[in-house]
Amino acid sequence: MARILITSAIPYINGIKHLGNLVGSQLPADLFARYMRARDNEVLFLCATDEHGTPAELAALKAGKPVAEYCAEMHEVQAEIARGFRLSFDHFGRSSSQQNHRLTQHFAGALDARGLIREGETEQMYSVPDNRFLPDRYIEGTCPNCGYPSARGDQCDNCTKQLDPTDLINPHSVISGSSELELRKTRHLYLRQSAMRDELRTWITSKTDWPVLTTSIALKWLDDGDGLQDRGITRDLAWGIPVRKGDQPWPGMEGKVFYVWFDAPIEYIACAQEWVDAGAGAGSGLGWERWWRTDKGAADVTYYQFMGKDNVPFHTLSFPVTILGSGEPWKMVDYLKSFNYLNYDGGQFSTSRGRGVFMDQALSILPSDYWRWWLLSHAPESADSEFTWENFQTSVNKDLADVLGNFVSRVTKFARSKLGESVPDGGAQGPLEAALIADLTQRVRAYEQTMDAIEVRKSAAELRAIWVAGNEYLQLAAPWAAIKTDPARAATIVRLGLNLIRLYAVLSRPFIPDAADAMMAAMGCDDWSWPDDVEAALDRLQPGQDFAVPENLFRKITDEERADWQERFAGQRN
């Protein structure tokens, strides 16, 4: 049994996320977590809400609520939606937790003690009408790199180039819209990333099994222009983690908070502390450090991170600088799975601009399995992919309804009508059954290989092929014909078909957990053991075992529904 630590990029607190956010981190992380648990590994799957920084302040301002109250409410909203999509987090924490406050301040003190934090004076945009310094995200303007008219002061959403507010053309305040901005001096702390460049390069290039997307982005940031730059880690904000060296004040930094991208990744570790402190992780009696400290049991942990490509630079550079630079025995990521973008119907999803299908809207239309299947089977791994309503309809109708749902319905309804509501006995299996078992053994092993490698789309294709194999067997075996002349042969076919449904439940559970539960319950079984031996797995349900005909697993999407949804969700959230 391996020990597997999984984190997915923590979503901003500023509103409900869209499907692109879901498929870029949380959903594939959940797929992998469910699979690893199914293979009897010890898994800790963590996520949280990212609650500090400008996005939280702006969203709270728009909602007319104190920022702490807004964050508490939105955390519960996001947690409920995560439950709706059956995301199986062991803990869904909050970056505003006291655990993260203490740990962030601890890391800052450790980095300072090793000479990796420097103090510097800088000029920052000050809005005269707003009477305050403006954090980077409070400033928008035209991107000097690609000409995008709504680039932020920290990054352009269009070309992903990292920016400073002074780089923007025609900048203005997001709060008041005023362009009456001026540069004023202020002092901040900087993480000396440049001092860790060689160590980072050695670490990154040692990860020969990482996706090309991940390593190419990381190395580009190391080599682009003057190479890795020191990064400011404090901001002039009221909401955030106060700047301290551990439990000591930081002279000259009074009234400042740590930059959200410094404290947010540290929440991955703090989240495990929250998990234990909440009681959920206390059962082992070993505490959270066995997952995160290599001197306290984490040396045998394999750590996987999941995120969209826009988050890669911070997780391959800035966060590793924090961990490595502390000089302490923290667990480093072993495998970082990154994803390209999922676009929406000819354009881009955008949380800030409300464009696309959002997670709550998706669940109001159809149950989560429909969305999980489409998103994972079309995951943007090697390139950007695009959600269209036509493709969604086709995939649901052909894969879920026609292939899997149809097989379950045909087998159970035929069995009940012709042979009763318990597993029949039948006679010896023949060449068709032997060929199916051999084929499925090969396909299940291929499915395992793609899942182990976190090749999401290939895994979906392998799973679908396993479903197809059952349908092809059913057509060739034709129990509806055999029942007329050889009832024992028909019973043999049906018994194997019912066992196939149980096998499909086990294999499909990481992708479509609700449908898997329904299949297993219909078979009157709770044996979720993985089919290491496929032939034995297809003999699990014994004669006399009661079964039921489940409700229709998946219904087809009609042309009228598709047209209605295309019109209702044309790209702007109301």
PEPE-V825206 format. One record per run of one state. SS is the DSSP state (@ for helix, = for strand, . for the rest). FROM is the first residue (numbers start at 1). TO is the last residue. If there is no record, write none. Layout:
<<SS,FROM,TO> <SS,FROM,TO>>
//
This chain:
<<.,1,2> <=,3,8> <.,9,10> <=,11,12> <.,13,17> <=,18,18> <@,19,38> <.,39,41> <=,42,50> <.,51,53> <@,54,63> <.,64,66> <@,67,84> <.,85,90> <=,91,94> <.,95,97> <@,98,113> <.,114,116> <=,117,127> <.,128,131> <=,132,133> <.,134,135> <@,136,138> <=,139,142> <.,143,150> <=,151,152> <.,153,154> <=,155,155> <.,156,161> <=,162,162> <.,163,164> <@,165,167> <.,168,168> <=,169,173> <.,174,180> <=,181,191> <.,192,192> <@,193,205> <.,206,211> <@,212,223> <.,224,230> <=,231,232> <.,233,233> <=,234,235> <.,236,241> <=,242,242> <.,243,243> <=,244,245> <.,246,247> <=,248,249> <.,250,256> <=,257,258> <.,259,259> <@,260,277> <.,278,288> <@,289,292> <=,293,293> <@,294,296> <.,297,297> <@,298,300> <=,301,308> <@,309,325> <.,326,329> <=,330,330> <.,331,334> <=,335,339> <.,340,341> <=,342,344> <.,345,346> <=,347,348> <.,349,349> <=,350,350> <.,351,354> <=,355,355> <.,356,357> <=,358,358> <@,359,365> <.,366,367> <@,368,377> <.,378,384> <=,385,387> <.,388,388> <@,389,419> <.,420,421> <=,422,422> <.,423,430> <@,431,452> <.,453,455> <@,456,477> <.,478,478> <@,479,485> <.,486,486> <@,487,508> <.,509,512> <@,513,522> <.,523,533> <@,534,537> <.,538,545> <=,546,546> <.,547,558> <@,559,568> <.,569,574>>
//
